[in-house]
């Protein structure tokens, strides 16, 4: 297994680089308490996240023009609050806006910054996330993620796993698809990238969905590279 | 003069952050010599650059769909070579491609990296250049420019000084125009940004066009801030 000929590593971010569940729960906890909700913050994070794919599917299907993720997250927040016993119409919009920025303040997995810093010595490194540019930029600045550029859905104007998200990213990099490797904790994302000709590296994140996680614990295809974390990924590449 | 309320500094790049004329001349010199041209490398850089605005005007006018700058530079190279006594049809395309990457390998002005590094402590910093994403990314990686994100024409799908280039950049940053400040060595760029509501900082680069430069030596409006270089700009902002 090697990545010969690869010049750019692009990364899934939610789950692969950052721990979205803990971060959203941490930010939601004081909000829920303040509004008298008994909802468990981690369960609230899961519920908010469950609306993520259906919201993007509206765009992928063409039923809705491209809309950036901050807007979808904000709509999804209003949709999920009643399940936590909170009427969004009774919360000041500025407070909802502030909670929506939870997604900008997620912590990286412990190996992420060190691994990315090593990988950056040889490769162009960039997010290929469904998160929008300012979300990724705020997150990187807070967490010290040393990206060379911010790529992803808003730049490609397409949400993964639509082929355009991968192919336009390679085109923007002025590279052939096989010169670009997607690093992700999700087999489905890697499968879509491989169908477009990208190389693939799997880094499992077995607690992304909490201690009971059953999905994406192991590779379901022979990906070009498999590593336990980003530091091992760098070491496997001789960095 | 201050920039109160500003959260992002966006930068013109060619001329403001990097010395394009010296860099292109340095890269063109061995090419010209190899092909028996007696053209002066700096004059060749000027001639190549003179075709920059007309090429973008084809896009701004709507006569041509958005086309990234690497492609325009490559076309302009073929157009300008005959004036240097070189028939582009007799040069291997890979050699023209390589020379076209001269624009990816420009050196920053001596104060640029130090100034940007200080400014980054408080502001989101990003290029708002007509250069495309991979051009800006390659340049930053080689030169150590510590951008938080790569913005500009390819992300906004519009070439400066079209208003969309500035307004879409603010929208992508999820900021009001007055929360964004353009830093540029060109009065015309700043004037266009101001018409869109952005704040403005002028940093003259009196040798961008060589020792005989007559343009943009001083501010022609009361810009929000004027500084001699990026380190002074940082100092003026208390950084």
Interface residues (C-beta under 8 A of the other chain):
Chain A: X70 X124 X126 X132 X133 X134 X136 X137 X140 X141 X147 X148 X149 X150 X151 X154 X155 X172 X173 X174
Chain B: X70 X124 X126 X132 X133 X134 X136 X137 X140 X141 X147 X148 X149 X150 X151 X154 X155 X172 X173 X174
